[in-house]
């Protein structure tokens, strides 16, 4: 556990913790849950200010520096992954274009089929009849 906080950061955390803790203790019109959360937050900020250690800051720093992995190997892995994604995208686009062409051919083939006479007669008669109240409902 290293103390890496700037003194101004520590004072700011201490002030925030005291304000939050005093609001939890002396605050009016607050539910029990709100008071408990404010008290916990205030105690956490006071502890960070006293010890000079912030667990969130340490976690972020640990994630930012990958241990045991060089920057060059990370760069190579990213390049391989981007090439694989690019190849997959090209294949996906080709499949989509082929599917679209097949669908267009299928629609064209089906549109050449004549409509049965009964259906055509029904459609023509349906347009000739007068609209009723049920149509407007």
Secondary structure, DSSP 8 states (H G I E B T S, - for coil): ------HHHHHHHHHHHHHHHHHHHH-SS--HHHHHHHHHHHHHHHHHHHH---HHHHHHHHHHS-TT--HHHHHHHHHHHHHHHHHHHHHHHHHHHHHHHHHHHHHHHHHTS---HHHHHHHHHHHHS---HHHH-
